[in-house]
Amino acid sequence: MLIDFLKAFFLVDRAQLNRYNKSTFQQSALRILITLTLLVFLGVELNSLFIATDKDSELFLTINSLSLTLLFALLFFCKKYTQASSLLFLGTLAVIGLLLVTLSNDSHAAKYGLISLYSLPLMARLLFSFRFSFLLSVANLGSFYLIVTDSRSLELTGSVGVVPAFTSFYFQVLTFVTLNFALPLAVSRIMFTLEQNATHLESLYRRLNRNHSLYEEIFEHTGTPTLLCNKYGKVLKVNQPARKLLSLSQQDKIENSKIQSWLVPLNQKTERYFWQSNAVECTLKKDTNVYIEVHRATLTNHGHYMLHLQNVTHLKALKQELEDSQETNSRLVHFDALTRLPNFHYFCSQVNQRIKQEKTHYTGAMFIIRISQFKLLHKQYGKDNANRIILNFSKTLQSRLSDQTIISRLRGVKFACFLPLGQAYLIQRNLSALIKSVLPEQIRMDGNALNIDYQVGIAYYQNDDQSAEELVEHCEMALEYSNSAEKYSYYDHQLESKLVEEHKLGLQLGDAIKRNEIVLWLQPQVSPNGQICSFEALARWQKEDGNFVSPFVFINIAEKLGLLPVLAENLLRSLIPTLSEWHDEHIHTPVAFNLAGQELMNDAFFALLMSLAADHPWLSDMLELEITETSPVMTNPLIHKRLKALHQYGFVIAIDDFGTGQATMGQLIDIPATVLKIDRRFVAPLPDDQRHLDIVKSTIQLARSLNMKVIAEGIETREQANLLIALGCHTLQGYYYAKPAPMSDWTNNNHEKAKELRMVY
């Protein structure tokens, strides 16, 4: 008990020693020094009670008694007033030392005083800084001077000889140097090293904590049930999805238990070390009707195993039903394993058989349904829940279509239907309404309603020579031309010719991009007073025959083929040298560069854009980024995140073609755009069309309320220009001011034309 009390009082127990705290160390040192000094003075006081004292010792004892009182007081107040107590303690020792050295005739008292003075630097270093300790060491030169010049230190010279005096003098020097300089400097060096090590360890501890928190977060939020175990099957860690999958409550302690306590492998050969297999099927020990598939990933640095768990109970049940049925082999060949709908080959066989059995003038239609946002649902809800969505959709579709309809799951999220038609549904509008009525707008899952969006490609069966395979191909062609605006697309021969032509053009486009044949033209953007204030960079493709391909055509093809990131990278690299020269020439005319969204989703292009911004700090002042509002990726959270990063780099973000596509009011707030660009289709009917005028007014008012700049494009007349200026447009663009021109027109003759900020009258 006494030892524990002393450890706690002197702050040297395990809890205090395990953490670095400078104030705690100083308080501990102060308590130890005061206590030891107090014991010394208390011993002197007790000794005086038994030994008679002469008059020379009375001063020493008086000082000793007063010091005891002060030391007791400092020991009491040192916890609350550590700094003040430290100063008073050092001051007390200094005063005692000076009094005993200068006033006392007792040689022993003088020695005590000298020790008190010489001990001050060392104590000061423990309680304060090195500078304060060094000042006290220098101040002790005065004490040393008093001692060595005092005649009493040399009294023995006459009676004993030179050697004792010489020895006494050099003993004083040695004592002075050792106590005042050597020990404080050595202790300072030790404390400095300890402080540096403590700081370094504290930095390493913070980094370790950050990394640990990061790994904890990654492990916990992978979205996949995961547990970590060692090579002996001891569970080290488990995330929340895994706890939920294993039906564990928060009170269940799975850590440090054996994995065999929770999972039982189906294959008895792998029962002993089943967690070391690449993939193994197990059941829950507490519920053998739940099947878990375990996939192993080895962590080579530590020799542990990361196990990913997947609930395959539903798939297991379907598989078991097929195996128990007499038609197992047939179903595996002809039916989709998940939905039990006919697969492509069996579907075509059934449709062809239906066509042959019907009359000569049999009329029908085939349509392919594609669930639009399924990739997002798959990513958000996981594979198992995505399969449940597909299953629920197929059941709903079967329940709403007639028995005469043949339904198939082609692959993934594509479903094909072939149905007989009455006369009324030969009109495309009526057939579209029929298809829309059978497609569920929502799918319920775990009590939640999920909105489902579709794209549909439709083809009519019109002659006896058509086969199911041809109809599927026609539906696929039509599906290629469906989009978020036109969800129902019908096949015709012109569409087929258009697809063939687009295919050829796509091959030429790929070659043109490789050869950098697509170049940038610049169209000026002017302020209300007619002065050129910026440009828009527009892609132009001139084929070898001299004909230009419309940007609307080749940009759309590039987007379908996934070539936009490569095209944008080539165009951006061609623009940077011109911007660099303009920056050097002080031509402060920014250039707006169009992005369709697909480029920002590409990691390589985004990394290029960020590296260019880092290499050219001025680039954000010379390059503006216009993201097309019609792009479907506008709603993707990754786009919002990357646009915010670019905005933080200083880039001006503009929303192009505003009002024609995907943006909502909420996204206007999420996207860090500072510019709204009014599309030409709203500007063209001005000033005569009142409805378009109201739309433009409301758009400008919306931009003003969001503190955004407004650019109007497609201006072709003076009346349109004057009207838009009066409405408050900040920047204007169109053929009325200038048509797009090759970039070389602005850079020839040492950028002569670019340096002329001309007025338009």
GIRA-V292545 format. One record per backbone hydrogen bond with DSSP energy under -1.0 kcal/mol. NH is the residue of the N-H (numbers start at 0). CO is the residue of the C=O. If there is no record, write none. Layout:
BEGIN
nh,co
NH,CO
NH,CO
END
This chain:
BEGIN
nh,co
4,0
5,1
6,2
7,3
8,4
9,5
11,6
16,12
17,13
24,20
25,21
26,22
27,23
28,24
29,25
30,26
31,27
32,28
33,29
34,30
35,31
36,32
37,33
38,34
39,35
40,36
41,37
42,38
43,39
44,40
45,41
46,42
47,43
50,46
60,56
61,57
62,58
63,59
64,60
65,61
66,62
67,63
68,64
69,65
70,66
71,67
72,68
73,69
74,70
75,71
76,72
77,73
80,76
84,80
85,81
86,82
87,83
88,84
89,85
90,86
91,87
92,88
93,89
94,90
95,91
96,92
97,93
98,94
99,95
100,96
101,97
102,98
109,105
110,106
111,107
112,108
113,109
114,110
115,111
116,112
117,113
118,114
122,118
123,119
124,120
125,121
126,122
127,123
132,128
133,129
134,130
135,131
136,132
137,133
138,134
139,135
140,137
141,138
143,139
144,140
145,141
146,142
147,143
148,144
152,149
153,150
154,151
156,153
159,155
160,155
165,161
166,162
167,163
168,164
169,165
170,166
171,167
172,168
173,169
174,170
175,171
176,172
177,173
178,174
179,175
180,176
181,176
182,177
184,180
185,181
186,182
187,183
188,184
189,185
190,186
191,187
192,188
193,189
194,190
195,191
196,192
197,193
198,194
199,195
200,196
201,197
202,198
203,199
204,200
205,201
206,202
207,203
208,204
209,205
210,206
211,207
212,208
213,209
214,210
215,211
216,212
217,213
218,214
219,215
220,216
226,306
227,236
228,304
229,233
232,229
234,256
235,227
236,227
238,225
242,238
243,239
244,240
245,241
246,243
247,242
255,234
256,253
258,232
260,257
261,258
262,258
263,282
265,280
269,266
270,267
275,272
276,273
279,293
281,291
282,263
283,289
284,261
289,286
291,281
292,309
293,279
294,307
295,277
296,305
298,303
302,298
304,228
305,296
306,226
307,294
308,224
309,292
311,290
315,311
316,312
317,313
318,314
319,315
320,316
321,317
322,318
323,319
324,320
327,324
330,326
331,327
332,328
333,329
334,330
335,340
339,335
342,333
346,342
347,343
348,344
349,345
350,346
351,347
352,348
353,349
354,350
355,351
356,352
357,353
361,358
364,418
365,458
366,416
367,456
368,414
369,454
370,412
371,452
376,372
377,373
378,374
379,375
380,376
381,377
385,381
386,382
387,383
388,384
389,385
390,386
391,387
392,388
393,389
394,390
395,391
396,392
397,393
398,394
399,395
400,396
404,401
405,417
407,415
408,341
409,413
413,410
414,368
415,407
416,366
417,405
418,364
420,362
425,422
426,423
430,426
431,427
432,428
433,429
434,430
435,431
436,432
437,433
438,434
442,449
444,447
447,444
449,442
451,440
454,369
455,486
456,367
457,488
458,365
460,363
465,462
470,466
471,467
472,468
473,469
474,470
475,471
476,472
477,473
478,474
479,475
480,477
481,478
482,485
488,455
490,457
495,491
496,492
497,493
498,494
499,495
500,496
501,497
502,498
503,499
504,500
505,501
506,502
507,503
508,504
509,505
510,506
511,507
512,508
513,509
514,510
515,512
516,511
518,539
520,537
521,740
522,535
524,533
525,731
526,530
529,526
532,524
533,524
534,589
535,522
536,591
537,520
539,518
542,546
545,542
548,540
553,549
554,550
556,552
557,553
558,554
559,555
560,556
562,557
566,562
567,563
568,564
569,565
570,566
571,567
572,568
573,569
574,570
575,571
578,574
579,575
580,576
581,577
582,578
583,579
584,580
585,582
586,581
587,585
588,586
590,621
591,534
592,623
594,625
600,596
605,601
606,602
607,603
608,604
609,605
610,606
611,607
612,608
613,609
614,610
615,611
618,615
620,617
622,618
623,590
624,651
625,592
626,653
627,594
628,655
630,627
633,630
634,631
635,632
639,635
640,636
641,637
642,638
643,639
644,640
645,641
646,642
647,643
648,644
649,646
650,645
653,624
654,674
655,626
657,676
659,656
661,628
667,663
668,664
669,665
670,666
672,670
673,652
674,652
675,708
676,654
677,710
681,678
683,679
685,682
688,684
692,688
693,689
694,690
695,691
696,692
697,693
698,694
699,695
700,696
701,697
702,698
703,699
704,700
705,701
706,703
707,702
708,673
710,675
711,730
712,677
714,732
720,716
721,717
722,718
723,719
724,720
725,721
726,722
728,723
729,709
730,709
731,525
732,711
735,714
736,733
737,733
740,521
742,519
744,741
745,742
747,743
750,746
751,747
753,745
754,750
757,755
END
